[in-house]
Amino acid sequence: MGSWEREHAGTWECGSGAARLPAPPRAFRRAHLSTLPRRRGFSLAELMVALAILGMGLLVIAAALPAGAKYTKDSIDQVTGAAAAEYALELIEQNVCLRRDILVPASGGLPPGRPPTLFQPRFPQTDLSRGVADPNYEPLIKVRPLFSQNIIAAGPAGTRGTEFFDLGLGIPRNEVLGEAAVRQWFAVAAFTGSEKEYDPAPSAGPWLRPGLPSVALAYPPITADTSFDPCSFWSAPIPMYNARPVLQPIAIGGYGPGAETLKSLERRIVWTAFYRRASYAASSDPTVYEIIVVVSSRPTLGHRFPVQDPSTAGQSVWNTLKISGVEVDALAPIPWLVTFDYSQPQPLPQPPAWNLTTGCPDFSGVGGGAPATLTFRCTADYDPLFPVGSIFIPARNDDQPPLATADNRVHFGPLAPSALPIYEVSQRPDATTVMVKYNGYYPVVNGSSPPGSWGPPAAQNWPVWVIPPASEGVDASGNPIFDNHSPILAVARRYVKLREVP
């Protein structure tokens, strides 16, 4: 030990100053340390409790991950659905118009250069000199699907990627499917309606033409491969096809799906639209229409939408459209026209009482007031068309006649001849019960026994439009395989004053 160490061996430094005190003896330090608490590890029981708490926490987090992922997906779908609906409304408002001249007398009653895209009641076709729209006629079917082209997503060999509507390929490729369903419903409901109610039979050739090309039904929008030709837009028999080609020449000869068609088949978000004239009152504007857009989603690219065979519209059973005996499915859903089970005593709901003065449901004698849901009865065949979250749109709402008049025109209670309530399915207790959210309206008819009485109309006289769910293909019997999920992402509505092409 050096001289400095020997000099300071018995001192210790206190704080940061220079003062030094004698170091405590070793015995004192040992006694002081013995009084401190001894540090020890965790016991096995403590470790087991901690691991159990940690495991429970991890399980909660793991269980929350799928819910969080579903919530994120649902949020994205809602935003995408709203954007697709807005895109569709803008597209329809810009490109769909009315025609005063439905038929051209000089051509033997054929459609004009740019044919109509919306159904308008007209003067009888047999009088070719009066092939013009009749704005004073009120049709029974108020709501109709917008007739747009569509792409066959699955079907017989050689049809995938081709169009549903093709005048050169015969039935059913030259039918306006929605109008064919309306015509069939008239036959089932035993109405003696004039031909003002629907497009002519296929033998006469439809005068409606698609209002939009098939690739316009997909979202996000698909960029056109060719430039827009304004001259062809007005003269071509099918508008806008120069802007949205569907079939392109292929190297080996003939035609095959074009690039835009292939892009649309890879889209999961598609939309369908309906239209109706806002009012048929004497002083109403015949160019004001309400457009309803329904955005749907295919769960996977392998899903597609089955197409109703229009010859079964309005019946208690249904069948899908076939070409050469093989079912064909669409890229975007084509609405089905169906009726509820009119073999049941009460297939349509009715309130416990009516206010005969206002025509409103009366719940004054019912505890709790208005119900949360209404119950409809469908056939077992139609069970797959009404999953929870789906909607159906009434096709009829006649103007209300006086209460004292014996009339069986279908309308809503409360009286609302210009309204269109849409029903959303909320519960499916069994295969034939369809429960919807109560939106304030009942389907009703005012009867004559006694005059002013109220009740539900005959179910076959109250058809509705339904968006079919997407299917994963067909089973061994050729029937679509549904996954019991609603395809609908968004519903948007807008009143539009349509342009009339002279």
MOCORBEL-V530986 format. One record per backbone hydrogen bond with DSSP energy under -0.5 kcal/mol. CO is the residue of the C=O (numbers start at 1). NH is the residue of the N-H. Records with the same first field share a line. If there is no record, write none. Layout:
# MOCORBEL-V530986
CO: NH / NH
This chain:
# MOCORBEL-V530986
2: 6
3: 7
4: 8
5: 9
6: 9
8: 11
10: 23
12: 21
13: 15
14: 17
19: 14
21: 12
25: 29
26: 30
27: 31
28: 32
29: 33
30: 34
31: 35
32: 35
33: 36
43: 47
44: 48
45: 49
46: 50
47: 51
48: 52
49: 53
50: 54
51: 55
52: 56
53: 57
54: 58
55: 59
56: 60
57: 61
58: 62
59: 63
60: 64
61: 65
62: 66
63: 67
64: 68
65: 69
66: 70
67: 71
68: 72
69: 73
70: 74
71: 75
72: 76
73: 77
74: 78
75: 79
76: 80
77: 81
78: 82
79: 83
80: 84
81: 85
82: 86
83: 87
84: 88
85: 89
86: 90
87: 91
88: 92
89: 93
90: 94
91: 95
92: 96
96: 499
97: 117
98: 501
100: 102 / 133
103: 105
104: 107 / 109 / 110
105: 108
110: 104
113: 115
116: 209
117: 147
121: 134
124: 127
126: 128
127: 130
128: 131
130: 132
131: 102 / 103
132: 123
133: 135
134: 137
137: 139
140: 142
144: 275
146: 148
147: 211
150: 164
151: 153 / 331
152: 161
154: 329
156: 159
159: 162
162: 152
164: 166
166: 169
170: 173 / 174
172: 175
173: 166
174: 206
175: 177
176: 180
177: 181
178: 182
179: 183
180: 184
181: 185
182: 186
183: 187
184: 188
185: 189
186: 191
187: 190
191: 193
194: 197
195: 198
201: 204 / 205
202: 205
212: 149
213: 216
214: 217
215: 218
217: 271
219: 269
228: 230
229: 233
230: 234
231: 234 / 235
232: 236
237: 239
238: 241
240: 243 / 244
246: 258
248: 256
250: 253
254: 250
256: 248
258: 262
259: 263
260: 264
261: 265
262: 266
263: 266
264: 267
268: 270 / 298
269: 219
270: 296
272: 294
273: 146
274: 292
275: 144
276: 290
281: 284
284: 286
285: 288
287: 289 / 498
288: 278
289: 291 / 496
290: 276
291: 494
292: 274
293: 295 / 492
294: 272
295: 489 / 490
296: 270
297: 299
300: 303
304: 306 / 471
305: 330
307: 321
308: 310
309: 312
310: 313
312: 315
319: 309
321: 328
323: 326
326: 323
328: 307
329: 153 / 154
330: 305
333: 335
336: 338 / 466
337: 314
338: 464
340: 342
341: 344
344: 347
347: 377
353: 362
354: 356
355: 359 / 360
358: 415
360: 355
361: 363
363: 366
366: 369
372: 438
374: 436
376: 434
377: 341
379: 382
380: 383
382: 385
383: 386
387: 390
388: 486
390: 425
391: 467
392: 394 / 423
393: 465
395: 142 / 143
402: 405
403: 452
405: 407
409: 446
410: 398
411: 444
413: 442
416: 419
421: 394
423: 392
424: 437
425: 389
427: 435
430: 433
432: 378 / 434
433: 435
434: 376
435: 426 / 427
436: 374
437: 439
442: 413 / 444
444: 411
445: 447 / 455
446: 407
447: 452
448: 451
450: 449 / 453
453: 447
455: 445
458: 461
459: 462
463: 395 / 396
464: 338
465: 393
466: 336 / 468
469: 306
470: 483
471: 304
473: 481
475: 478
479: 475
480: 482
481: 472
487: 297
490: 295
492: 293
494: 291
496: 289 / 498
499: 98 / 501
500: 502
501: 100
